[in-house]
C-alpha cells in the first residue's frame, strides 16, 4: 500500500496529488541562473525523480497537503483545477484530472473541508477553489473558509496585472478561482501572520509573489513547514540561491527561502513544498555555509506520470 499519510504530533498529513509528470521546461528555462555542472553535480539526488538527465527536462508535481488538526480538515493549496481557460498558460488550460477522486481516496469529500489555505494566488495553487456548475464557477468546498493573503488579493486583481512581472500569465485566475469564493462570502484575508489553531500558523514569505506565505506546524515536539512555492525543485536544496523563472522579487524570494531553510535545519522541521515529485518532502541539515539533504519524507515515491495527455503535449506554465 503506498504511503500517503504521516502524523506529526497531533496533526495528520496526507499528500493528495493532482498530477506528477515531466515539465515542459529545461533546466535553463525553469532555473535561468543555473549551470549544467550544478545539475550534474547533484545528479544522484535529482535523476530520475526531479530531472531527466537525458532530455534536461525538469519534473514537477502539483499537489495539495490535507491536514487533520483539532477535529478540522484543512487543504493547503488546491492545484490547477479542471476546465479552466489559461490563454497564456496552455499547460494549465482545460485540464481534466481526477483530483476530487484522489481527495475521496484520502477520505475527504468537498463538503468535509473546514479550511482552505491558498499560500499564494497563482493559477496552480487556487484552481480547485472552484468547479464549474453549468456555466458558473462555484466553490468546490462549500463549507470551508478560504484563507488568502491580502497582499496577493490586491496584487493579482485584474486591474493590477499589468504591474506584475508575470503579467497576463495569471489571466482569468482571479475571475474563475478567487472572485467566486469572495462573492460566496467564504474568504478571510490576513496580513502579518494568522493563527489557524494550536498547532498551525501562517507566516509571510514574500518573493515568489508579494503575498506568498508558509504554514508552520508545531505539535508535540514535531515541526514542519508547508513551503508553497518557496522552492520549486530539489536542486534548490543544495543550491538555495537559485530562483525559478517565476519570482516577482528575486532578492526577496532568496531571503525568504534562506530563512525557511535555516529554521528547518535548526529545528529538524519537515519541508513540504507544493511541487516536488518523488517523495514530495524532505528534511535538511546545515553543510558548511549552505544546506544539504538530511532525508526524504516517508511518503511513497510518485512516478513521473499521471498528468493528462494534454499536459504532457503542451509547453509553458507557472509553478
N, C-alpha and C positions, 0 to 999 in steps of 0.2 A: 504494500500500500504506500503510495507516495506521501511524503511528509509535507503537509502544507500548513501545519499549525504548531506553534510552540507557546509556552507560557513563561512570562517573566513576572515574578511576584504574583500578584493577584490579577494580572491582565493577560488575557488570551489573545494571541495574534495569529491571524490567518491570512495567507497570501492568496489573492484572487487575481488571476491573470486574464487580461483581455486578449492579448496575443503576444507572442515572442517570435522574433524572426531576424533574418539578416536585414540590416537597414540599407537604404539606398545610398548611403554616404560613405565615401572612402575616408581614411583617417585624416587626410589633409583638408577635407571639407568639413567634417564634423568637429575636428580639433585643429583649427588652422595654425596654431602655434607649435604643433607637434612636429617632430622629425622622425623619419623612418627608423633610425637607430634606437629611438626610445621604445618603439613598439617591438623591435627585435630583441632589445634587452630584457623586456618583460614578457616575451612570447610564451614562456611556460605558464605564466599566470593568465594570459589573455586568450590564447588559442586553445580550443575552438569556441569556448562559451561566449567570449566577448569580442572576438576579432577573428576573421578568416584570413590567415596569412597568405593564402594562395591568391585571393582576389583583392586584398586590402580593404574589404568591406567591414564595417563595424556591425555589431549585433546589439539589438536593444529589445527590451520588454516594455510593455505597457501594462501596469498592474495597480491594483488597489491593496491597501492593507486594512483588513477588517479587525477591529478591536472589540472585545467584550470586557467591559470595565464597569464595576459598581452596578451591575444589572443592566447596563445600556449597551447598545450596538452602535459602533462608530465606524464609518467608512472614511478612510483618508485617501483623497483623490479618486476621481471617477472616470479616468481614461478618456478615450476619444469619442465614444458614442456611436450609435448607428444612424445611418440615413442623413448625415449632415453634410451640407454643401460647403466645401472649402476650396474656393476657386484658385487660390494661390498656394494651397497645401494639398495637392491631389492624393498624397499618401493617406490622408485622414478623411477623404471625401467619400460619402455614400458607403460607409463600412456596413458590414453585416456579420457581426460576431455573436457568439453565444455568451456574452458577458453575464447576462441575467441568469442563464443556466449554470454558469460557473459559481455565481453567488448562491444559487439554490443548492448546489452541491456542497457548499460550505455551510449550509443550514440557515441561509439568510434569504428571506423574502423582502421585496422592496418596502412593504409596509412595516417590517420589523425594525427598520433602521431609525434610530433616535437622533443621530447627529451625522452630518456630512461635513468633512473638513476639506476645503479646497486650499492647498498650500499656496497656490497662485492661480491666476486666471488664464493660462494658456489653454489652447484648444484641447490638448491631450490630457488635461487634468480636470476638466469640467464637463466633458462630453455626455456622460451618463447622469449629469444633474437632471436632464430632461429626456423624455422619449416622445415620439410622435403619436398623437391620438387623433386620427383623422387628418386634419390639416393643421392642428395646433400642437405646439410643444408644451407638454405638461410636466410637472415634477415627477421624476421617477420614484422618489422616496417621499410619499405624500405626508408622512407623519414626522419627518425629520426637520430639525433646524439645520440650516446650511450656514456654516461659519466661513466668511470671506474676509480677507484683509481689506480694510477700507482704502488703503493706498492703491491697491490694484483695481478695486471697483471704480475709482476715479480715473486711474491711468488708462484702463482699457475701454472706457466708454467710447462709443463710436465717434463722438465729437472730437476725441483727442488722439485718434490713431495716427494721424499724420505726424504727431510729435514723437512717436516711438521709433526705436531702432528697427523693430520687427515690422513696423508699418502695417500694411494691409494683410500681412500673413495671418493675422488673427481675425480676418474679416468674417462676419456673421456669427462669431462665437458669442459675443455679448447678447445678440438678439435671440439666439436659439438656446443658449445654455446658462445664461446669467439672468437676463431680464425676466424670463417667465417665472423663476423662483422668487425673484424680488416681488413681482406682481402678485404672486400667491401668498405673500406675507411670511415666507419661510426663512428669509435671510437675516442673519445677525452679523454685523460688521464689527471689526475690532481694530485697535491700534495699540502699539507699545507691547502689550502681552495679554494673554487671555487664559484664565484657569478653567480647564474643562471639568476636571474632577480632582479627587485627592491624589491621583496617580499621573495625570496628564495636563500639560500646559503648552500653549502656543507661544512661540517667540519669533520676532522678526529675524530674517536672514536675507537682507536685500542684496541685489546684484543681478541675479538672473532676470527678475523683474523687480520694480521698486518695492512691491509688497510681498515678495517671496518670504516664506516662513517655514519653520520646522516645528514638529511636535516632540516635546521631551516627555519621556516616560521614566518615572522613578517609583518603584514598588518593591517593598520587602528586600531592599538592598540591590535589586536589579535595575539596570538603566538601559535606555535605548533612545535613539534619535531617528525619527522619521524625516528623512532629509529632503523629500520632494526632489527638485532639480538642482540641489546644491552641488551635486555631481551627476554626470551623465554616463560615465564609463569607468571600468575598473582601472584603466590607465591612470586615472587621477588619484588612485590610492598611493602610488609611488611618485606621481608627477602632479601634485596638487596645484601647482602654478598654472597648469594648462586649463584653458577655458574652452567650452564648446562655442560654436558659432552663433549661439542664441542668447548671449548675455546682453542685457540692456546696459549694464555698467560693469565693465570687465574688472576694474580695480575693486569695486565693492563685492563682486562675486568671489574673487580670490580671498578677500578679507573674511567674508562670511564662511567660506569653506575652511580656511585656516582655523578660525575659532571653533567650528564644529569638530574638526579633526583633533584639535588639542583637547577639547572636552572629552571626546570619545576615547582617545588614547589614555588620558589621565584617569578616567572613571570606568574603564572597561565596559563602555557602552556599545551596544549593538547598533550599527548604522544600517538603516533600511531606506534606500533610495527608491524612486519611482520607476527607474528604467533599467535596472540591472537584470540580465538573464542569468543563466546558471543557477547558483544557489540563492541569488537575489539580495543577500545582505551579508554583512561581514563585521568583524572586529579588527581594530588596528592597534599598532604599537608604535612608539617613537623609535626611529632609527637615525642616530646622529641628529642632524638638524632637520630631518624630514620624518616620514612615516612609512610604515610597511604593513603588509597584511599579516595579521595575527592568526585569524582563522575565518573560514566561511561559516555562515549560519547553517544549522542542520536542516534547512528546507531541502527537499529533493531538487536536483538539477532539472531545469527546463531544457528540453530540446529546442534548438533554434528552428522551430517550425510552429505552425498553428495560426499564423496570420492568414486572413483571407487572400485568395489569389490576387484580388485587385490590389492589395497592399504590396505583395511581392513584385507585381509587374510595374509599379509606378515609381517615380522618382521625386524626391523633395520631402519636406515635412519638418515639423518642430519637435522638440523634446523638452 
